[in-house]
Amino acid sequence: MQKLNGKIAVITGAAAGIGLALAETFAREGGRLALIDRSDTVLAVAARFGPDHRGYVTDLGDEAAIEATFARIGADLTTVHILVNNAGIAIITPAESIPTAEWDLTMRINLRAPFLCARAVAPLMLRQKWGRIITVSSQAAVIGIEHHASYSASKAGLLGLTNCLAIEWGPHGITANCVSPTVVETELGKAVWAGEKGERARAEIPTRRFAQPEEVAEAVLYLASDAAAMVNGANLMLDGGNTIR
C-alpha cells in the first residue's frame, strides 16, 4: 500500500536536492503534490509526476507571495494535509564578520518562512482536524559548528517553533515534528564538503559517512504517515550519531 493514499502535500524548496528527493518519494507513495520553489524548474518537476500535481514559483522571503501561493493551492487542490518545510539557505561566515543583512536574510528564509507556511495551512488543517507539519532543521540546531552562527540560530529556532505548534495544534489532530540531518550529499553538499574538510567531518560521525537525500525523504515520509500519529514535537536526528558525543 502507498503510505500517503492521495493526501495533499506541500513541499518547499522542491526543485533540487533534498526537496526533489522528497517530491519523488512522496509521489511514489501516492501523495498529491504542491511543490514550491523560487526556481521555475519546479514547474517541470511537478509536471514530471503527472497532471494531478502542481508547481508554484514563490519567493519565500516575501510574506505576500507566500500568502498568495497558499491561496492558490487551496483553490487548486482544495486543502492541505501535509506541509514539509524544507527550503533553506546556508551562508557560512565567521560570527564576527556576519553582516546584519546576511543574518536577517537567513532568519527570513530559514525561520520566518516556515512559520508563515505553517500559519497559512493552519485554517485548512484545523478545519479538517488532521495535519502533519514536518520541518527540515539540522544537526546545527543542537551543536555548535564553526562559522555557522546565523544558520545554527535559525535552525535552533525551528525546534522551538515546532514544539509550540505541537502543543497548540496537537489537540486538533495536527502533529508537528522536525528532522535534523548531518551534512547531506546533495550536489551542493558534495561541493561544500569536498576534500580534506569532508574527510575530517566524516571521521567525527560514528557511521563515518554523510546522509543521502533519499534517507532524509524516507524519515520525513514516516513522520507524514499514519504510522507516526503518536509522534509529536519530536526532533529526529539523521546524523549517524554525530550529536551524541
Secondary structure, 3 states (H helix, E strand, C coil): CCCCCCCEEEEECCCCHHHHHHHHHHHHCCCEEEEEECCCHHHHHHHHCCCCCEEEECCCCCHHHHHHHHHHHHHHHCCCCEEEECCCCCCCCCHHHCCHHHHHHHHHHHHHHHHHHHHHHHHHHHHHCCEEEEEECCHHHCCCCCCCHHHHHHHHHHHHHHHHHHHHHHHHCEEEEEEEECCECCHHHHHHCCHHHHHHHHHCCCCCCCECHHHHHHHHHHHHCHHHCCCCCCEEEECCCHHHC
